[in-house]
Amino acid sequence: MKKEIHYQRNPDFIYRKIVDESVLVPIRQDVANMESIYTLNSVGADIWERLAKPATQTDLQVTIFKEYDVDPEILAKDIERFLDEMTSIGALREV
């Protein structure tokens, strides 16, 4: 049986809500890289906030599906894409 990956936030990324926008800013040695600011949509921000504690893709799908009226297959693909993108930029870590 394959063990599912748990994802957690990388503490080298700062998350802030500014008015109606949610942004991620990578910091390196206490310096923010202002050329690499990432804007999250509402679902991405929701996922990010839920990753305050490590979670699997399945955990995220179950909790988010309860709050949004969306096709489960589309939701699964969107969450997978978000996790892949955030992992590729280093904002999330696999544990």
C-alpha positions as CSV (number, residue, x, y, z in Angstrom):
1,M,0.0,0.0,0.0
2,K,1.4,3.4,-1.0
3,K,1.6,5.9,1.8
4,E,0.1,9.3,0.9
5,I,2.3,12.3,1.0
6,H,1.7,14.9,3.7
7,Y,2.4,18.5,2.8
8,Q,3.4,21.4,5.0
9,R,4.2,25.0,4.6
10,N,7.8,26.2,4.2
11,P,8.5,28.7,6.9
12,D,10.6,30.6,4.4
13,F,7.4,31.9,2.8
14,I,5.4,34.7,4.4
15,Y,1.6,34.7,3.8
16,R,-0.5,37.8,4.1
17,K,-4.0,39.0,3.2
18,I,-3.9,42.5,1.9
19,V,-7.3,44.0,1.3
20,D,-8.9,41.4,-1.0
21,E,-5.6,39.7,-2.1
22,S,-3.7,36.8,-0.5
23,V,0.0,36.8,-1.3
24,L,3.0,34.6,-0.6
25,V,6.5,36.2,-0.4
26,P,9.6,34.0,-0.2
27,I,12.2,35.3,2.4
28,R,15.8,34.3,2.4
29,Q,18.0,35.2,5.3
30,D,15.4,37.7,6.5
31,V,15.3,39.4,3.1
32,A,12.0,39.3,1.1
33,N,12.4,38.6,-2.6
34,M,10.0,41.2,-4.0
35,E,10.5,39.9,-7.5
36,S,8.8,36.6,-6.5
37,I,5.5,37.5,-5.0
38,Y,2.8,34.9,-5.6
39,T,-0.9,35.8,-5.5
40,L,-3.4,33.2,-4.4
41,N,-7.0,33.0,-5.4
42,S,-9.6,32.3,-2.7
43,V,-9.4,28.5,-3.0
44,G,-5.5,28.6,-3.0
45,A,-5.6,30.8,0.1
46,D,-8.0,28.4,1.8
47,I,-5.7,25.5,1.0
48,W,-2.7,27.4,2.3
49,E,-4.5,28.3,5.5
50,R,-5.4,24.6,6.0
51,L,-1.8,23.6,5.6
52,A,-1.0,25.3,9.0
53,K,-0.7,21.6,10.0
54,P,0.6,18.9,7.6
55,A,-2.2,17.4,5.5
56,T,-2.6,15.0,2.6
57,Q,-4.2,15.8,-0.7
58,T,-7.1,13.5,0.4
59,D,-7.5,15.5,3.7
60,L,-7.7,18.7,1.7
61,Q,-10.2,17.3,-0.8
62,V,-12.5,16.1,1.9
63,T,-12.6,19.3,3.9
64,I,-12.7,21.7,0.9
65,F,-15.4,19.7,-0.8
66,K,-17.7,20.3,2.2
67,E,-17.4,24.1,1.6
68,Y,-17.5,24.5,-2.1
69,D,-20.1,23.4,-4.7
70,V,-17.7,21.8,-7.2
71,D,-17.3,18.5,-9.1
72,P,-15.1,16.2,-7.0
73,E,-12.9,15.3,-10.0
74,I,-12.3,19.0,-10.8
75,L,-11.5,19.7,-7.2
76,A,-9.0,16.8,-7.0
77,K,-7.2,18.0,-10.1
78,D,-7.2,21.7,-8.9
79,I,-5.8,20.7,-5.5
80,E,-3.2,18.4,-7.1
81,R,-2.1,21.3,-9.4
82,F,-1.9,23.7,-6.5
83,L,0.2,21.3,-4.4
84,D,2.5,20.6,-7.4
85,E,3.0,24.3,-8.2
86,M,3.6,25.3,-4.5
87,T,6.0,22.4,-4.1
88,S,7.9,23.4,-7.3
89,I,8.5,26.9,-6.0
90,G,9.5,25.7,-2.6
91,A,6.4,27.1,-0.7
92,L,5.4,23.6,0.4
93,R,7.4,20.7,1.6
94,E,6.6,17.0,1.4
95,V,6.9,15.3,4.8
